[in-house]
Amino acid sequence: MQTAMPSLRALLASGDTARALAAAGEALACNPADADAGFVAAVALAEAGRINDAAKAIGAVVRAVPGNPEYLAQQARILLTARREADALAAARAAVASKPSDPLVLDTIGCVFARLGAHEEALPLFERTVRARPDVVDYRFNLASTLGFFGRVDDAAVHYQAILERDPAHGRAHLGLAGLRRKARPEGVARIEAALAAADDPLEQVRLHYAAAAALEDLKDHDRTFAHLAQGNAIHRARLRYDLADDTAVFEAVRQTFAGELPLRPDSTIKDAPLFVVGLPRTGTTLVDRIVSSHHAITSAGELQAMPLAVKQLAQTPSRLVLDPDTIMATRGASAQALGELYLARARQNAGAQSPRFTDKFPLNFLYIGWILQAFPNASVLCLRRGAMDSVWSNYKHLFAIGSPYYRWSYDLMDTARYVLHFQRLMAFWRQRFPGRIHEVTYEWLVADQEANTRKMLAYCGLDWDPASLDFQNNTAAVATPSAQQVREPINSRAVGRWRAYEHHLGEVMDFFTASGIPLD
């Protein structure tokens, strides 16, 4: 007896991308108007990494069957993957307008909005999804995360707890719950450690170690905090195969490129004046972004990758790395005007970058300061400075996005210390190369005298005084960074000198900074 051929949807759901694509192709050969076959082909192409082909295929499907919410949702997702953010946003909004009801479609659209920084549009979709399918853990996780971005801590906690009732070893839920910064309890730590004992997946082990460390730090059990971080970081770093020499080469290439004649042709007449908030991550960049974007004339676009991608596009280098020595050198002789236009074309696709002046707080834009100042004669650059030891500790204890290529140096204490030194030396170079163009904000001074330092920041940015900048904690906009809860309370100095509780674990780092002539605080 012949086995029935699985349906196209079943093949797609099984993960057999090649068979799904082949079967969809056969169906389309028989009937080119088969919209569902075209849909399966588009999704399969996307799963196979053929994003441009997928975008063309899903475009044809949407044109043939306009107003189908599932097709529009997948078009939005594919366009986002293709980095066509404006088109993705339009497709997502069209999908909403088509009145979707399927929970998976609602969740897909919500995820597109979230990736584009349109969290206000994502939230009601995630809420509808969970109401329809409260049993699906991934749906609840997306809702809980978004509620946290809006400071709705108790609501977010309810959903994280519901996930853990269904899946007690869910590492992301434990980590998300810890990130809400609610008072930790010993029984919560015991629950995490029990989940850790049963976890086989290395990534889940990493998340659980970080979650345990966050709870234990709140309980002031510093030795156990450090032990969990050391184990979690060691597991994660072993997976990454990271070599600090790669980042060292980037720092050196940046300095060499900007040491003599500036690399870009000085042809920019762009009048736009974005505000770039830069610095090492976890050193106050979100705080400064929140202060400045609470001003009535400024909006926050969050952490854009528009400048790294614009430089890469300008350089036209074939490597898969966004920034490497070849890409840096390849910008020599390129147009500053063209770079600025490439940046704005990408940045303006973000929901928060629609106003005349907006902040871009991608921390590692400190690597791009030279290109930024050439492309935007009117740009403002606010650079965070923080004590070296607090900078090391705050990064070492934070788990960045698992797949992020940007922060791989942060999973080893000495890699982190050496990266901090590279940052400090590069900022000294930029300060000398572009005198008066960068306003450096010392985190410790800001928390000690908020008003005086806020007035200096606003004056540097050419902004009049707005007392709302002092009350940044009342800003209701979403914050999609690890500091989402911290910036919803008044400024305080609790994080200053936090590394000292772990001083007996950090001797090698202290010796390194002392030998390098770097103050510890």
QUINOR-V545804 format. One record per pair of residues at least 12 apart in sequence whose ideal C-beta (glycine too) atoms are under 8 Angstrom apart, sorted by the first residue. I is the first residue (numbers start at 1). J is the second residue. D is the distance in Angstrom with one decimal. If there is no record, write none. Layout:
BEGIN
((I,J,D) (I,J,D))
END
This chain:
BEGIN
((5,23,7.5) (8,20,6.4) (8,23,5.6) (8,24,5.6) (8,27,6.5) (8,36,6.8) (8,37,6.1) (8,40,4.3) (9,36,7.7) (9,40,6.7) (11,23,5.8) (11,40,7.6) (12,40,5.3) (12,43,6.0) (12,44,6.3) (17,44,5.0) (17,47,4.7) (17,48,5.2) (18,48,7.6) (20,40,5.9) (20,43,8.0) (20,44,4.5) (21,40,7.9) (21,41,6.1) (21,44,4.0) (21,45,6.6) (21,48,6.8) (23,40,7.8) (24,37,4.7) (24,38,7.4) (24,40,4.3) (24,41,3.9) (24,44,6.4) (25,41,6.5) (28,41,6.6) (33,64,7.0) (35,61,5.5) (35,64,5.4) (35,65,4.6) (35,68,7.8) (35,71,7.5) (38,57,6.1) (38,58,7.9) (38,60,6.2) (38,61,4.3) (38,64,7.3) (39,58,7.2) (39,61,5.2) (39,70,7.5) (39,71,5.8) (39,74,6.9) (41,57,5.4) (42,54,5.0) (42,57,3.8) (42,58,3.8) (42,61,6.2) (42,74,6.8) (42,78,6.7) (43,58,7.8) (43,74,5.9) (43,78,7.9) (45,57,5.8) (46,58,8.0) (46,74,8.0) (46,77,7.6) (46,78,5.0) (46,81,6.5) (51,78,6.7) (51,81,5.3) (51,82,4.8) (52,82,6.6) (54,78,4.9) (54,81,7.9) (54,82,7.8) (55,75,7.9) (55,78,5.4) (55,79,6.0) (55,82,5.2) (55,84,7.2) (58,71,6.9) (58,74,5.9) (58,75,4.5) (58,78,5.3) (59,75,6.9) (61,75,7.8) (62,75,5.3) (62,91,7.7) (67,98,4.9) (68,98,6.8) (69,95,5.0) (69,98,4.3) (69,99,7.0) (69,100,3.5) (69,101,8.0) (69,102,7.3) (69,105,5.3) (69,109,7.9) (70,100,7.4) (70,102,6.6) (70,105,5.1) (72,91,5.5) (72,92,7.7) (72,94,5.1) (72,95,3.7) (72,98,6.0) (73,91,7.9) (73,92,7.3) (73,95,4.6) (73,100,7.0) (73,105,4.8) (73,108,4.3) (73,109,4.9) (73,112,7.5) (74,108,6.9) (75,91,4.5) (75,95,7.9) (76,88,4.9) (76,89,7.7) (76,91,3.8) (76,92,4.0) (76,95,6.1) (76,108,7.5) (76,109,6.5) (76,112,4.5) (77,108,5.8) (77,111,7.4) (77,112,5.8) (79,91,5.9) (80,112,5.5) (80,115,5.8) (80,116,7.2) (83,309,7.0) (83,346,7.8) (85,116,6.0) (85,346,7.0) (85,349,3.5) (85,350,6.8) (86,348,7.6) (86,349,4.1) (88,112,5.9) (88,116,6.7) (89,112,7.7) (89,113,7.9) (89,116,5.5) (89,118,7.0) (89,349,6.7) (89,351,7.3) (91,112,7.9) (92,109,5.2) (92,112,4.5) (92,113,5.8) (92,116,7.6) (92,118,8.0) (92,121,7.7) (93,121,7.7) (95,109,5.0) (96,109,6.2) (96,121,7.5) (96,125,7.4) (101,132,7.9) (103,128,7.7) (103,129,4.7) (103,132,4.4) (103,133,4.5) (103,136,7.2) (103,139,6.6) (106,125,4.8) (106,126,7.7) (106,128,5.4) (106,129,4.5) (106,132,7.6) (107,125,7.2) (107,126,7.0) (107,129,4.7) (107,138,7.4) (107,139,5.5) (107,142,6.4) (109,125,5.6) (110,122,4.3) (110,123,7.8) (110,125,3.7) (110,126,4.8) (110,129,6.8) (110,142,6.4) (110,146,7.8) (111,142,6.6) (113,125,7.1) (114,142,7.3) (114,146,6.5) (114,480,7.6) (116,349,7.5) (116,350,6.3) (116,351,5.9) (117,301,6.6) (117,302,4.9) (117,350,5.1) (117,351,4.9) (117,352,5.3) (117,478,7.9) (117,480,7.1) (118,351,4.1) (119,146,5.8) (119,149,5.4) (119,150,7.1) (119,478,3.7) (119,480,6.5) (120,478,6.9) (121,351,7.8) (122,146,5.8) (123,143,7.8) (123,146,5.2) (123,147,7.4) (123,150,7.1) (126,139,7.1) (126,142,5.1) (126,143,4.0) (126,146,5.6) (127,143,6.3) (129,142,7.6) (129,143,7.2) (130,143,5.0) (130,159,7.2) (134,162,7.5) (135,166,7.4) (137,163,5.2) (137,166,6.0) (137,167,5.8) (137,170,6.7) (137,173,7.9) (140,159,4.8) (140,160,8.0) (140,162,5.9) (140,163,5.3) (141,159,7.6) (141,160,7.9) (141,163,6.2) (141,170,8.0) (141,172,6.1) (141,173,6.4) (141,176,7.2) (143,159,5.5) (144,156,4.7) (144,157,7.9) (144,159,3.8) (144,160,5.0) (144,163,7.3) (144,173,7.5) (144,176,5.9) (145,176,6.2) (146,478,7.5) (147,159,7.0) (148,176,6.8) (148,179,6.8) (148,180,6.0) (148,484,5.8) (148,485,7.3) (149,478,4.1) (149,479,5.7) (149,480,5.0) (149,484,5.5) (150,476,7.4) (150,478,5.4) (151,476,7.9) (151,479,7.7) (151,484,7.0) (151,485,6.8) (151,488,4.4) (153,180,4.8) (153,181,7.6) (153,182,6.4) (153,485,6.6) (156,176,7.4) (156,180,5.9) (157,177,6.3) (157,180,5.8) (157,182,6.5) (160,173,4.8) (160,174,8.0) (160,176,5.3) (160,177,4.3) (160,180,7.6) (161,177,7.3) (164,177,7.6) (164,191,7.6) (168,191,7.0) (168,194,7.5) (168,195,5.6) (169,195,4.0) (169,198,5.8) (169,199,5.6) (169,204,6.7) (169,208,7.5) (170,195,7.9) (171,195,7.6) (171,199,7.1) (171,201,7.9) (171,203,7.2) (171,204,4.0) (171,205,7.6) (171,206,7.5) (171,207,3.1) (171,208,4.9) (171,211,7.0) (172,207,6.0) (174,191,8.0) (174,192,5.4) (174,195,6.8) (174,207,6.7) (174,208,5.9) (174,211,3.9) (175,207,4.8) (175,208,7.7) (175,210,5.8) (175,211,4.5) (175,214,7.6) (175,399,6.8) (177,211,7.3) (178,210,7.6) (178,211,4.6) (178,214,3.8) (178,215,5.7) (179,214,7.1) (179,482,6.6) (179,484,7.6) (179,485,7.3) (180,485,6.2) (181,218,7.8) (181,485,4.5) (181,486,7.2) (183,218,6.9) (184,214,7.5) (184,215,3.9) (184,216,7.4) (184,218,3.9) (184,219,5.3) (185,215,7.9) (186,219,6.8) (188,215,5.5) (189,212,5.9) (189,215,4.9) (189,216,6.0) (189,219,7.1) (192,208,5.7) (192,211,5.2) (192,212,4.5) (192,215,6.7) (193,212,6.0) (195,208,5.7) (196,208,4.4) (196,209,6.9) (196,212,6.9) (202,235,5.4) (202,236,8.0) (202,239,6.5) (203,402,6.2) (205,232,7.2) (205,235,5.7) (206,232,4.8) (206,235,5.2) (206,236,4.7) (206,399,6.7) (206,402,7.8) (207,232,7.9) (207,399,6.7) (208,232,7.8) (209,228,4.6) (209,229,6.9) (209,231,5.3) (209,232,2.9) (209,235,7.3) (210,228,7.4) (210,229,7.2) (210,232,5.2) (210,397,7.8) (210,398,7.8) (210,399,4.4) (212,224,7.8) (212,228,4.6) (213,225,4.9) (213,226,7.8) (213,228,4.1) (213,229,4.7) (213,232,7.0) (213,397,6.4) (214,397,7.9) (216,228,6.6) (217,397,7.4) (220,501,7.7) (222,501,4.8) (222,502,5.8) (225,397,7.9) (225,502,7.7) (226,502,5.6) (226,505,4.9) (229,396,6.6) (229,397,5.6) (232,399,7.3) (233,396,6.8) (233,411,4.4) (233,412,6.6) (236,399,7.6) (236,411,5.0) (237,408,7.9) (237,411,4.1) (237,412,5.4) (240,408,5.1) (240,411,6.9) (242,408,4.2) (242,409,6.8) (242,411,7.4) (242,412,7.9) (242,415,7.2) (244,409,6.1) (244,415,5.1) (244,418,5.9) (244,419,7.1) (246,324,7.8) (247,409,6.0) (247,419,6.5) (247,422,6.9) (248,418,7.9) (248,422,6.7) (249,324,7.6) (249,325,5.4) (250,323,5.8) (250,324,6.5) (250,325,6.6) (250,328,7.1) (250,367,7.0) (251,367,7.8) (251,422,4.7) (251,425,7.6) (251,426,5.7) (252,325,7.8) (253,324,7.9) (253,325,3.9) (253,328,4.4) (253,329,6.6) (254,328,5.9) (254,367,6.1) (254,370,7.1) (254,426,6.8) (255,426,6.9) (255,429,5.5) (257,328,5.3) (257,329,6.3) (257,331,7.3) (257,332,6.9) (257,370,7.5) (258,370,4.4) (258,429,7.7) (258,433,5.8) (259,429,8.0) (259,433,7.7) (262,370,7.2) (262,374,6.0) (263,331,5.2) (263,332,4.5) (263,333,7.2) (263,334,7.4) (263,370,7.6) (263,371,8.0) (263,374,7.8) (264,331,6.6) (264,333,7.8) (264,334,5.7) (264,335,6.7) (264,336,4.1) (264,339,6.4) (264,371,6.8) (264,374,4.5) (264,375,7.2) (265,333,6.6) (265,334,6.9) (265,335,5.2) (265,336,6.1) (266,336,6.1) (266,374,6.9) (267,335,5.6) (267,336,5.7) (267,337,4.9) (268,335,7.9) (268,336,3.9) (268,337,4.6) (268,339,7.8) (268,340,5.4) (268,374,6.6) (268,375,5.6) (268,376,7.0) (268,377,6.0) (269,337,6.6) (270,337,6.6) (270,340,4.3) (270,341,7.3) (270,344,7.5) (270,375,6.9) (270,376,5.9) (270,377,7.1) (270,378,7.7) (271,378,6.2) (272,340,7.4) (272,344,6.2) (272,356,7.7) (272,376,6.5) (272,378,7.0) (273,357,6.0) (273,376,6.7) (273,378,3.8) (273,379,5.8) (273,380,6.5) (273,462,7.6) (274,343,8.0) (274,347,7.0) (274,357,7.1) (274,358,6.1) (274,359,7.4) (274,360,5.6) (274,376,6.3) (274,379,5.6) (274,380,7.7) (275,292,6.1) (275,298,6.7) (275,357,6.6) (275,358,7.1) (275,359,4.5) (275,360,7.2) (275,379,7.5) (275,380,4.7) (275,382,6.7) (275,461,5.8) (276,307,7.9) (276,359,7.5) (276,360,5.4) (276,361,7.8) (276,365,5.3) (276,369,7.8) (276,372,5.8) (276,379,6.3) (276,380,7.0) (276,381,4.9) (276,382,7.1) (277,289,4.7) (277,292,7.1) (277,359,5.6) (277,360,7.2) (277,361,4.0) (277,363,7.8) (277,382,5.0) (277,384,7.4) (278,361,7.9) (278,362,7.6) (278,363,6.0) (278,364,7.5) (278,365,4.5) (278,366,4.1) (278,369,6.9) (278,381,6.3) (278,382,7.2) (278,383,5.1) (278,384,7.3) (279,363,5.6) (279,366,6.1) (279,383,5.3) (279,384,3.1) (279,385,7.0) (279,386,7.6) (279,423,7.9) (280,363,6.3) (280,366,7.8) (280,384,7.1) (280,386,7.1) (280,391,5.3) (280,395,6.9) (280,419,7.9) (280,420,6.6) (280,423,5.5) (281,363,4.5) (281,364,7.7) (281,395,6.3) (281,398,7.6) (281,400,7.4) (281,407,6.6) (281,410,7.8) (282,391,7.4) (282,394,3.9) (282,395,5.1) (282,398,5.7) (282,482,7.2) (282,483,8.0) (283,363,7.9) (283,384,4.7) (283,385,7.5) (283,386,3.9) (283,390,7.7) (283,391,5.5) (283,394,6.7) (283,443,5.9) (284,384,4.7) (284,386,6.2) (284,441,7.3) (284,443,4.1) (284,446,6.7) (285,361,5.3) (285,363,5.0) (285,384,5.3) (286,361,6.8) (286,479,6.6) (286,481,4.8) (286,482,7.8) (286,483,3.8) (286,484,7.9) (286,486,7.5) (286,487,5.7) (287,443,7.8) (287,446,7.3) (287,472,7.8) (287,483,6.8) (287,486,7.4) (287,487,5.8) (287,491,7.3) (288,361,7.8) (288,382,5.8) (288,384,6.2) (288,441,5.8) (288,446,7.4) (288,457,7.1) (289,359,5.2) (289,361,4.1) (290,472,4.5) (290,475,6.1) (290,479,7.0) (290,487,4.5) (291,454,5.8) (291,457,7.1) (291,469,5.1) (291,470,7.9) (291,472,4.8) (292,359,5.7) (292,382,7.1) (292,457,6.4) (292,458,7.3) (292,461,6.9) (292,463,8.0) (292,469,6.8) (293,358,7.9) (293,359,5.2) (293,475,7.2) (293,477,7.5) (294,466,7.5) (294,468,4.8) (294,469,4.9) (294,471,7.0) (294,472,4.4) (294,474,7.8) (294,475,4.8) (295,458,6.7) (295,463,5.7) (295,466,4.6) (295,468,6.5) (295,469,5.3) (296,466,5.5) (296,468,6.5) (297,355,7.9) (297,356,7.9) (297,357,6.0) (297,463,6.2) (297,466,7.7) (298,355,7.3) (298,357,5.5) (298,358,6.6) (298,359,6.2) (298,463,7.2) (299,352,5.2) (299,353,7.3) (299,354,7.3) (299,355,4.4) (299,357,7.8) (299,358,4.9) (299,359,7.5) (300,352,5.3) (300,358,6.7) (300,359,4.8) (300,361,7.0) (300,477,6.6) (301,347,6.3) (301,350,4.7) (301,351,7.8) (301,352,3.8) (301,353,3.9) (301,358,4.8) (301,359,6.4) (301,360,5.5) (301,361,8.0) (302,350,7.1) (302,352,5.8) (302,360,8.0) (302,361,6.6) (302,480,6.0) (302,481,7.7) (303,360,7.7) (303,361,5.6) (303,362,4.5) (303,363,7.4) (303,480,7.9) (303,481,6.9) (304,346,7.3) (304,347,5.5) (304,350,6.0) (304,353,7.2) (304,360,4.7) (304,362,5.5) (305,322,7.8) (305,362,6.3) (306,343,5.1) (306,346,3.8) (306,347,4.2) (306,350,7.8) (306,360,6.9) (307,343,5.5) (307,360,7.3) (307,362,7.1) (307,365,5.6) (307,368,4.9) (307,371,7.0) (307,372,6.4) (308,322,4.9) (308,323,6.2) (308,362,7.6) (308,364,7.7) (308,365,7.8) (308,368,6.8) (309,322,7.0) (309,346,6.0) (310,339,5.8) (310,342,3.9) (310,343,4.2) (310,346,6.2) (311,323,7.1) (311,327,6.9) (311,331,6.4) (311,339,6.8) (311,368,6.4) (311,371,5.7) (312,327,5.9) (313,342,5.5) (314,331,5.8) (314,334,5.1) (314,338,6.4) (314,339,5.2) (314,342,6.2) (315,327,4.5) (315,328,7.7) (315,330,3.8) (315,331,5.2) (315,334,7.4) (316,330,6.8) (317,330,5.1) (321,405,7.8) (322,405,7.2) (323,367,6.6) (331,371,6.9) (336,374,4.3) (336,375,5.0) (337,375,7.6) (339,371,6.1) (339,374,7.3) (339,375,4.3) (340,375,3.7) (340,376,5.6) (343,375,6.4) (343,376,7.9) (347,360,6.5) (352,477,8.0) (363,384,7.9) (364,406,5.6) (366,383,6.2) (366,423,6.7) (366,426,6.9) (366,427,6.7) (366,430,7.7) (367,426,7.4) (369,381,5.9) (369,383,7.8) (369,430,4.9) (369,434,7.1) (369,438,6.7) (370,430,7.0) (370,433,6.9) (370,434,7.4) (373,434,5.5) (373,437,5.4) (380,439,7.1) (380,460,6.4) (380,461,4.4) (380,462,7.4) (381,437,6.7) (381,438,4.7) (381,439,6.9) (382,439,5.3) (382,441,5.7) (382,457,6.1) (382,460,7.5) (382,461,7.6) (383,427,6.3) (383,438,5.6) (383,439,7.2) (383,440,5.0) (383,441,6.8) (384,440,7.9) (384,441,5.5) (384,443,6.0) (385,427,7.5) (385,440,5.4) (385,441,6.8) (385,442,4.9) (385,443,6.7) (386,442,7.5) (386,443,4.2) (386,444,7.0) (387,443,7.8) (387,444,6.6) (387,496,7.7) (387,497,7.6) (387,499,7.9) (387,519,7.2) (387,520,6.7) (387,521,4.1) (388,417,7.7) (388,420,5.6) (388,421,7.9) (388,424,7.4) (388,513,5.1) (388,518,5.0) (388,519,6.7) (388,520,6.0) (388,521,7.7) (389,499,4.3) (389,500,7.9) (389,506,6.9) (389,509,6.9) (389,510,7.0) (389,513,7.1) (389,520,4.8) (389,521,6.6) (390,495,7.1) (390,496,6.9) (390,497,6.8) (390,498,6.3) (390,499,5.3) (390,521,7.3) (391,420,5.0) (392,413,6.7) (392,416,4.9) (392,417,5.3) (392,420,5.8) (392,499,7.1) (392,506,7.5) (392,509,5.6) (393,498,6.3) (393,499,3.9) (393,502,6.5) (393,506,7.3) (394,495,7.2) (394,498,7.5) (395,407,7.4) (395,410,4.3) (395,416,5.4) (396,410,6.2) (396,411,7.6) (396,413,5.9) (396,416,5.4) (398,410,7.2) (398,482,5.9) (413,506,7.0) (413,508,6.9) (413,509,5.5) (414,508,6.4) (414,509,6.8) (414,512,6.9) (416,509,7.9) (417,509,4.7) (417,512,5.2) (417,513,6.7) (418,512,7.6) (420,518,7.9) (421,512,7.9) (421,513,7.6) (421,516,5.7) (421,518,6.4) (424,518,6.6) (427,440,7.4) (439,456,7.3) (439,457,6.5) (439,460,4.1) (439,461,7.8) (441,453,6.6) (441,457,6.4) (443,496,7.7) (444,493,7.7) (444,496,5.5) (444,521,7.6) (446,491,7.5) (447,491,5.5) (447,492,6.6) (447,493,4.5) (447,496,6.5) (448,493,6.7) (450,470,6.3) (450,491,5.0) (451,470,6.1) (454,469,5.3) (454,470,6.3) (472,487,6.6) (472,491,7.9) (473,487,6.8) (473,488,5.5) (473,489,5.6) (473,490,5.5) (475,487,8.0) (497,521,6.6))
END
